[in-house]
Amino acid sequence: METVVKPIMHSFAKIIQSPMQSFDEFNISDQLRYAIDDLGYTTPTPIQSRAFPIVMSGKDVVGIAQTGTGKTFAYMLPILQTLKFSKEKHPRVLIIVPTRELVVQAVEEIEKFSKYLSVRAIGVYGGTNINVQKAAVAEGQDIVVATPGRLYDLVLSRALSLKQIKKLVIDEVDVMLDLGFRFQLTNIFDLLPKNRQNIMFSATMTNDIEELINSFFTGTIKISVALSGTPLENIEQNSYQVTNFYTKANLLIHLLKNTEAFNKVLVFVSNKKSADRLFETLQEQYNDEICVIHSNKTQNYRLRSIRQFDEGKNRILVTTDVMARGLDLVEISHVVNFDTPRYPENYMHRIGRTGRAEKKGKSLLFFTDKELYYKTSIESLMKMEIPQLEFPEEVELSKRLTPDEQPVIKERDNPHKQVQGEERGESFHEKSDKNLRTNQGGAYQRIIKAKYKKPKTRGDKNYNKRNKKK
Ligand code: AMP
């Protein structure tokens, strides 16, 4: 594993530091050290080395790391180190995760890490009796691990107070947003004290995450653990420069004709819309061989698609980055990056799906002019160039554009367009009588007013009745 520390965008703070190589450098309490020894951990993982000083410093941080990199301990170790014993009833640390299973897993981990500490931790999640959880919360807790929905219910019913929260951890942010928890998360942000540290973890970086971070946090430091554990030399990487989406589809259709070489193809796209669009386009030719997974598909549909692909019944699987998470697919012949990932780590995660277990794998990257910049970022992360193949002559160049590719029409030279704030000049002719009229209000009311000498409204039957009685 190689660690990379760099800012996501200019609004993100940059930090340069050398990673800590040993737990001795962490300067942690004896109690934590005993727990580490019991667990048999000898050296910190890269994400732990990187995260420890930043989390200790109190700064906001987003860690890009997959499950299995030791990320739970990466945030728990500094949190436990700073969490002083307290009789405070309300929790001081809140950890939000997307699923019940992850709540249970995180609580179990915390229990192991805090074996020699006096820390109260509880997991709360939906689908179980809320009253039992209310009673447990009422006993007083230091750390609450929760799914967003149940957390919100507990806070609204006043069973749980978030006013003492000093540290907020959001784990698996990409899954969280993909499952549609954005609204719930922002609701929870509103209930939290402003003065708190935000610690986030995600396996992939997405536009949605960046948007969330830019909207709610400032000066967030990004730590990234690139999966260079995947031996790059096992993967033959190539790229094609392609003009647009439908030409990319034509190229893919062409390549897939070689069924022998392209016998198990994982195609990555960046979002659900592109996944569906590509699926439909490929269906015409490869109907019986293709399946698609993204978060709008039902769990059953996704499981069936993955099984059929893994068993070889379907040759082609179209997927988004988040959905392909944790899938242990064997012997993928090709990973096709149908679009160029904006975040180079995602490219590493994608191509790491092939070339596993000493097998040779192939990866292709399709990039447009606009995506060239992202390709360069990927190349600088890998410290190598991705060779470019010649675009096959027999592939038709499509002129069809997706809605995203359509040019935005800016009426820069429209002489009739009135610029905001610009005053209209006088008309160069006399206005006709019709155009000289000014708006007097509703014609009906004026006619009635003229007739009855008092304002009357249509349908005011009571007015007439009232006046009759008088
Ligand atoms: P996670 O990425 O948090 O899901 O952790 C993956 C696994 O790595 C868990 O089973 C941890 O117990 C284990 N682990 C975490 N930190 C270390 C370490 N420093 N050395 C060895 N194993 C670790």
Residues whose N, C-alpha, C, O or C-beta is under 5 A from the ligand:
A	BS01	AMP	Y41 T42 T43 P44 T45 Q66 T67 G68 T69 G70 K71 T72 F73
